[in-house]
């Protein structure tokens, strides 16, 4: 074979290889949905900011239509993913466990068996904000008063009423979106706003910027009771200075959040999404400060929900061992 013919043959082979690779890449996307929706929560909460942020990030990186949807929060998000009304969602692990085992307050008796974990998000800290003028500085001080707790389907809307009940504190529950409840607090329509989200909670920060406030968690004794009662809760400290009006650490409880996908989502799509989120913490931090915990090593905080095969592939390729019983 002459040198010229050899070069020509090599070039043709290289071209065919490129075309083959392009065809394979195209095939990898052949089963991708035309657009994807991420279930978030109410406006003014961390989920709304964080969820829309990572949806926009993967939309830009993958060239697909992706966006967040306002929802009632984790309880509803789990059901939306299970039913196929949302391809992805964000959940705290307490509501996720209830949904997985068929104990969801939204769909009791239905085991949400299509839920699959895809990446760890951050811890949701339970916090209360009141107006300084009210004189309320403790959880006990809310006894007999009206307290906003977020949407009925969200983590705070589900767990704060249980927490108050466990602690023997009687309140009148007011449900609503984070931004709406923040406005009600400022207008004196509610006495306190008990919420749970990644810190800092933007709705709290907005109120703090306009009026003098108190931001606090349960007492140490109450925290011990809650940790004994709710296995999904963990001890948590909000660093002093997170909110300018609170220079000291705030001791409270928290619950881990994970992004989830439907088991029906293509492995290649989930793999690319996990790769983008886990490989761009700096970009995620620009979306919301809570993303400082959006790190691959935090995958260990999922102890029951099967991982999507696309997520399993990414984590194991990058040196993280997914337990065999959690490979979905």
Secondary structure, 3 states (H helix, E strand, C coil): CCHHHHHHHHHHHHHHHHHHHHHHHHHHCCCCCCEEEEECCCCCCHHHHHHHHHHHHHHHHHCCEEEEECCCCHHHHHHHHHHCCCCEEEEEHHHHHHHHCCCCCCCCCCCCCCEEEEEEEEEEEEEEEEEHHHCCCCCHHHCCCEEEEECCCCHHHHHHHHHHHHCCCCCEEEECCHHHHHHHHHCCCCCEEEEEECCCCHHHHHHHCCCCEEEECCCHHHHHHHHHHCCCCEEEEECCCCCCCCCCCEEEEEEEEEEEEECCCCHHHHHHHHHHHHCCHHHHHHHCHHHHHCCHHHHHHCCCCCECHHHHHHHHHCCCCCCHHHEC
